[in-house]
Amino acid sequence: MSRLHRLATLAAMLPLAALCSTGALGGASAGAQAPAVNLEVMLAIDTSGSMRPAIEAAKAAATEFVTSMPPEVPIGVETFGDSVSVLTSPTTDRALLTQQIGGIVATGDTALYDAIIAATGLFTPTVEQKVIVLLSDGRDDGSRATLDTAVAALQGVSVEAISLTTAETDIASLSALGAVTSADDAVGVSAAFARVAGLLAATVEPVVATTTVAPETTVAASTTLAPSTTLAPATTVAATTTVPNRTPVPVAANTSAQPPSSAPLWLGALGVFVGLFLLGLLFFPRARVSKARLGIEQPRSVSEMGKRTISAVEAALERHGKRADFATTLSVADISMQPGEFIGVVAIVAIVSGLVGLLLGGPIVAVLTAVVVCLGARIYVRRTKAKRQAAFAEQLPEVLQLVTTSLRSGFGLAQALGSVAEEAEEPSRSAFAQVLVEARLGRDLSDAMRALARRMDSDDLEWVVGAIDINRDTGGNLSEILRTVGATIRERERMARQVATFTAEGRLSAQILTVMPFVLALWQWRTNPDNFARLTHGSGLVALVIAGILMVVGTFWTHRIVNSIKS
């Protein structure tokens, strides 16, 4: 055979050798290259009425998901509310997908299981990997199919569920369908879609194959693919080519994912540490005594900063004329702290709570948390003060009875009040003990008792002090006068309790009527969100505002009526 004929025969065999080397014909080749990953995605979005507050965020996250996927991966879109609507079958037309997602609206119930079954019938049968990306916020309440039917239909189909956390969320059913990623808000939905997109993109990452080229063999072949065959440019193949007398050179894609930022965690931890440190400066001073022992300088407290802060707060209260009233309020509430100390502690707790709120929920939650702490401290002081004043008013007839008994036994008024300071119950015991201390320091006894009446906001004690002053000027039997005053006060208290009993039904009715609209509105929002949504715009919003104004006026009016009857 001539040399030219041998070259022609070799050229005719080259296409067959190329097909064998790519695995098209099989045979005893040194290595076969794995086929590219075949993937289709169906995007199923819950458009029930309960999704209305979050539907815009869901649409934005779904659009971002579509654009972040490799462009050659076919994606389909369907929505489900009362029924299932297929917007488009799996396609690579990203503009069409974006347009279909942008037109989604939320209404109706949740036909979740019907949507799963419908999505499984939209995949291309020959596709190897079929994935349903599901976004839903609640349990199924509108499907004809059952959970078992939906699970049975998922043969060869994977489900990546994104659960928007609400009161209607059914994690158990979603977990039965596939993997579940929970999202608490719009940011969580976007992050969940990004996570699923990353997982799906990883399925089209490189498949390692090894091809060995025989020594001194040069292959030049041209392979033609059928029109229906599509190779994804985003698919990367990492291969190791072994050539004689050369070192294998691996080529692989480098995929790196940035870990979530831990800055909020460190910020919250720093805030807690600073708050605890400031509390330590205020309440746990430690003296520097190394130089003080040598007589070089006076011992200096580490809590000087806290003392200066408290002094500044005290000075500010004094300038605005609030210090004396606030100190009296704390004294009546039995809080053994100075006004500056109390405000400093509340401020530090509010700052620390705000930083924790910043860590957990952002700036708005931080501000709300700090405000709640300040309001809670104020409400606590006021309620404690009012409770002790009410207890003092109830105990006053027994206190007068004890004073009358002591006076009849031959004691003076100061000695009778001393027996009250020893034998009475709180808060009367500590209140009259303070009166005796002021009297021993030189203050007139009547003035001290009158100051106590102002602190306790007690008109009855004012009358008692007036009776004592009249007795001093005109003379007479003080024990008999106090007995009469005590009987009068006791009778007034009895009548007040009787009035409270008679008005209990009215006050309870007022409380129920005040709370009932909110309970019914919450129930309507949960059970029938479509009807409740009519109150959030147009004439419904006007009616809601008018109803709120009428509720405030009615509540205020009812309280005024009850208080006028009691007084």
FENKA-V830984 format. One line per field, one symbol per residue. ss: DSSP state (A for helix, B for strand, O for the rest). burial: 1 if it has 24 or more other ideal C-beta (glycine too) atoms within 12 Angstrom, else 0. A space follows every 10 residues. Layout:
ss: ???
burial: ???
This chain:
ss: OOAAAAAAAA AAAAAAAAAA AOOOOOOOOO OOOOOOOOBB BBBBBBOOAA AAAAAAAAAA AAAAAAAAOO OOOBBBBBBB OOOBBBBBBB BOOAAAAAAA AAOOOOOOOO OAAAAAAAAA OOOOOOOOBB BBBBBBOOOO OOOOOOAAAA AAAOOOBBBB BBBBOOOOOO AAAAAAAOBB BBBOOAAAAA AAAAAAAAAA AAOOOOOOBB BBOOOOOOOO OOOOOOOOOO OOOOOOOOBB BBOOOOOOBB OOOOOOOOOO OOAAAAAAAA AAAAAAAAAA AAAOOOBBOO OOOOOOOOOB BOOAAAAAAA AAAAAAAAAO OOAAAAAAAA AAOOOOOOAA AAAAAAAAAA AAAAAAAAAA AOAAAAAAAA AAAAAAAAAA AAAAAAAAAA AAAAAAAAAA AAAAAAAAOO OOAAAAAAAA AAAOOOOAAA AAAAAAAAAA OOOOAAAAAA AAAAAOOOAA AAAAAAAAAA AAAAOOOAAA AAAAAAAAAA AAAAAAAAAA AAOAAAAAAA AAAAAAAAAA AAAAAAAOAA AAAAAAOAAA AAAAAAAAAA AAAAAAAAAA AAAAAAO
burial: 0000000000 0000001001 1100000010 0010011111 1111111111 1101101111 1111110111 0111111111 1101111111 1101001101 1001011111 1111111111 1110001011 1111111111 1110101001 0011001111 1111110111 0011011111 1110010111 0111111111 1111110010 1000000010 0000000000 0101111010 0000000000 0000000000 0000000100 1100100110 1100000000 0000000000 0010010001 0011001000 0010011011 1111101011 1111111111 1111111110 0000010011 0011001000 1000100110 1111111111 1111011000 0011011111 1001001111 1111110110 0000110111 1110110101 1111101100 0000000110 1110110011 0010000000 0000000001 0000000000 0000100010 0100100000 0000000000 0000100100 0100000
